[in-house]
Amino acid sequence: MGAPPVDLNIVLKTAFDAGASDVHLIAGSPPVMRVNQVMTPMDKYGVITKDTARSFYEQMTSPESRAFFERNKDVDFSYQAEGLCRYRVNAHMQRGMIGIAMRGIKTKVPPLAALNLPEVIARLTYLPRGLVLVTGDTGSGKSTTLAAMIEAMNQRYKKHIITLEDPVEYVFESKQCVIEQRELGQDMPSFTSGLKHALRQDPDIIFVGEMRDLETAALAITAAETGHLVLSTLHTMNASQTVERIIDMYPANQQNQIRAMLANTLQAVVSQTLFSRVDKPGMVPGVETLLCTPAVRNLIREARTFEIPNVIETSRNLGMCSLDSSISELYFNGYISRDDAIAQAAYPDKLEKQLAA
């Protein structure tokens, strides 16, 4: 007798109980989960067949998603596994068969205090206006940090918050604030459209899932200029790279103007990198924090962003911290391994000497 068919709910329950961040369901392989950044096959469930992969996909998708997938061979959507959590999902074709990548999104927004983040990040939730960017690789915890910030404001203020997401991840319950969540594809055709119309919807706080292109970046900066608090993400590794990435989206003849606008509106850049803990199971973030002081605003305005790392290093008393200083602190506190610390550092040789001292 052959192995019984693989049950999607049982696979997801196994991954959930193991604390997996991701699940991969690929025809021709057993299910695989990522636990503390390590890919771990779930061999006991056997190999997923081509038909089983399609069955999983059909269980999770709407007719609209399936029509989009047939045209494009790729589709993003969210899926709620009953009694477990929501997943951000991508279905795609590989070797003529369906592959599915699922990232777990905890349904309960964690409090900021539980995320091992610098205290200064909680202070950012008191800003009345401006642009706050949380950056880092995919899977670096950006969404969780921003969700915790939004929830802190939800519990404190009586304001209107609009989120524009792809897809909706954490689902917020309106507490003190009124919160509306709009999902790309389902509730709006693009981030640009959603952001343009959000400005007519009387928001105080706007969360834009990602500043993907020039139009979205321009509207986000305009929203911050007109008195809103705008939160967003970029896939950049540090503060100075983040500033340059935004400016490089613009044509050369507009870059001086955007430097001036960004210097006026940017409030902070938080850049995250996740590490596996060595003291106990779990992850801990290394965090670079840039606060836009008058000195930083001048550097942005005068195209001297290469000097931002020096300002961060000399402004620790204000709450700023470089990535390597954060990594060094995690290592000396016994949270992460020396190898991981050096591998993820911005300046590995320099950090290696510091750790040896």
N, C-alpha and C positions, 0 to 999 in steps of 0.2 A: 504493500500500500504506500502511496505517496504521502508526503507531509500535508497536513490540513492547510487550507487557505490562510494566509496571514490576515489577522483582524486589525484594522486600522486603530480602533479605540484601545485595544490591548497594547499595541506598539507604543502609542502616544502615552498611555498610562505608565508603562515601563520607563520611558524616557523622562516623564514628569517626576516620577518617584526617585530617579537617579539624579535629578537636578540638572538635566541636559539643557543647554541653551538652544541647540539646533537638532533637527531630525532630518535625515536624508533618505528618501524612498526612491530608489533607482532600479528600474527593471534590469535583471541580470545580476543583482547583488542582494545580500541580506540588508535589512534596515540598519542604518548607522546613526548613532547619536554622538553629539559633541558635548563632553562633560569636562568643565574646566579647561577648555581649549583643546582637549585630546579627542580625536575621532575614535569611537569605540563601536565595532560591529555588534549587532544583536543577533548572533549566529543561531540562537535557539529557535528563531522564527523562520529559518531557511531563506532561500533565495526568492526574491520578489519576481514573479513572472510578468511578462508583457501585459497580460490581461488583468492581473492584480493591480499593477501600477495604474492602468486606465480606470479600474474600478475605484481606487483610492481618489483619483482625480475627480471622477464624476460624483463621488460622495460629498466632496468639498466645494464644488463650484455651482454657480447659477447658469442658466441657459445663456445669459449675456456673456459671461466669462468664457464659456465654451465656444461661443461663436467667435469671440476675439482671438482665442487660442488657435482655432482652426485657420484663421487668416494669418496670424503672426508667429505661430509656433512658440510663443512665450506669453505668459500672463501673470500678473501680480494680483493677489487678493488676500483677504483675511478670513480666518476660519476659527470658529469657537468650538473647541472640543468640550463636550458636556462634562461638567464637574471638574475640569482641569484648568485650562487657560485658553486665551486667544493665541492664534499663530499668525504671523506675517508669512505669506506663502508665495513662492514662485514655482510655477509648473513650466516645463520646457521640454523640448525634444532633444534626445541624444542617441546617436546610433539608430535612429528611426523608431525609438521607444520613448515613453514618457519618464522624465525624472522630476522629482518634487523636492524642493528645499524648504524647510519650515523653521522659522525662528520663533521660539516661545516668548510670549509677552505676558508677564504676570498681570492678572486682572486687578490686583490691589496695588495702588500707587504707594511705593515705600516712602516713609518720611525722609526728608533730607538728612536728618541726623543719623540715619541708619546706613548711609551710602559711603562712609569714610571719605567724605569730601572736605576740602578746606572750609573753614568757617565763613570766609569771605563770600562764598557762593550763596549762602543764606542772605547775606546783606544785599545781593543783587535783586532779590525779590521785593525790596522796598523802593526800587527805582521808579520814578513817576513816568519816565519817557526814555526814548533812545533805543539803540540796537544792541542786543546781547547775543553773541554767537557762541555755541558750544560745538567744538570741532573734534575730529579724530577719525580713525578708521571705522569701517563697518564693524559693528559688534563691540565698540569701545565704551558703550554705556551712555551715549549721548541722549537717546530717547528717554531713558530712565531718569537721568539728571533733570532734563527739561520737564518731564511729567511731575517730578517731585517739587520743582520750583512752582509750576502752575498750581499744584495742589496746596502748597503753602499759601499762595495768594488767594486761592479759592476759600480757604478757611479764615482768612484775615480781612479781606476787602469786600465791599459791595460794588463790584464792577462787572463789566461785560467782557467775557473772554471768547474769542473766536479762534479755533484751531483749523488749519488746512493741512491735511495729512495724506500720505500714500503708503499703505492704507491707514485707517484709524487704528492706533495701537492700544494704549491705555484708554479705557472708557471712564470719563469723569462723571461724577454726580454733582449737579449744581448745589452748592452749599450756601456760603455767603454770596458768591458770584453767580451770575447767569453764564453758563458755558454752552456754546454751540460747537459741534465738531463736524467738519465737512470732509468727505473722503473723495479723493481724486477718482474720476470715472463715474462714481455713483452720484455725487452731489455737486460736482463742478468739472468742467472739461480740462482745466489746467490750473497750476498754481497761480499763473499770471491772472487768469480770469477770476479765480477765487479771491485773490488779494485785491484786485481792482474793485470788486464789488463789496469786499469786506469794509472798505473805507466808507461806504454808504450805509453801513449797518450799525453805526453808532458803537464801535468797539472801544474799549480802553486798552486791552492787551490782545495782541495778535501773535499766534504761533504759526510759523511757516515751516512745514516739514523739512524743506531743503531749499537753499538758494541755488537752483540748478543752472540758471542762465541769466543773461544780462537784463531781460525784462523783469524777471522776478526780483533780482537784486535791486534794480532801480526803484521798483514799487515799494520794496521793503524799506529802503533808505528814505524814500519820500514819506512813507507812513511814520517812520521814526521822527522825521523832521517836523511833521505836523502835530506832534504831541502825543503819539501813541508809544507804548512799550512794545517793541517787536522782538520776539525770540526766534532764532532759526539755527540751522546747522550747515556746516560745510565739511567736506572730506579733506581737511588739511591737518597737518601734524603739529603746527605751532602757531603762535600769535602773529609773528612777522609774515609767515607764509600766507596766513589767512587774509591779512590786509592786502598783500600783493595779488592774491588770487582774485579778490573783488575788483581791484583796480584794473587788472589785466583783462577782465571781461569787457571793458570799454574800449572803443577805438582810441588810437593815440591822441587824436585832437580833443578828446573829452576827458582825458585822464587827470589833468590839473584840476578841472572842475569837480570831478568825483572825489579827488583827494580832499578838497575843501569840504565837501558835503559829508564825507565819511569822518573826517576829523571832528566835525560838529556833532554827529549823531552817535558814533560808536561809543558804547559805555564800557564794554568788557569783552574779552575773548577768553574762553575756558577750553583748553585742549586736553583731551583725555586719552590715556592708554591703559588697557586692562592687563593685570598680571595675575597668574595663578599664585595663590598663597601657599607658603610652605609651613606655616604654623598651624593651619587647620584647613579643611576643604573650603573652597570658595575662591572668589576673585576680589582684587582690591585695585582701585585706580591710582595711577600716577597722573598728576594734574598740573599743567602749566596755566597760570592765571595772569592775564594782563588787564590792568585797570586803566582807563583812559584819563590820566592826569593831564594838566596843561602841557607838561613836557612831552608826553606821548602824542597829544594832538598836534603839537608843532612838528614832530618827526613825520607824522603822516602827511601833514600839509606840505612839508618841504621835501618830500620824496626821500627821506632818510630812514626808511623802515629797517634797514640793516642794523641800526643802532638800538632797536627795540629790545633785543636780548640783554644789552648792557643796562638799560633802564630797569628791566625786570629784576636783574641781579642786585641792583642798588636800591630797590624799593620794597624790600621784604617787610619793613615796618608798616607799609600801607596795606599789606595783604597779598602782594604780588609774589609769584614763585615760578622759577623756571622748571621745565620738565625734569632736568637732571638733578636739581636740588630735591624735587619731590621724590624721584626714584631713590636717591641717596638716603633720604629719610626713611622710606619704606624698607630699604635693606638694613639699615642700622637698627630699626625697630623689630627686625626679625620676621617681617611679613613676606619677603620675596627672596629668591636665590640670587647669588652673585652673578651667575651666568645670565639669568633673565634681565637683571639690572643693566648689565653692560650691553646686551643684545638690543635693548629697546632705547638706549640712551641717544640723545642728540649728538653728543660728543663722546663716543665710547672710550677713546684713549685717555681723555682727561678724567672721565669718571672712574676708570680702572685705577688710576693713580690715587684718586681720592679714597676709594674703597680700601686700597692697600695701606693707606697712611695710618 
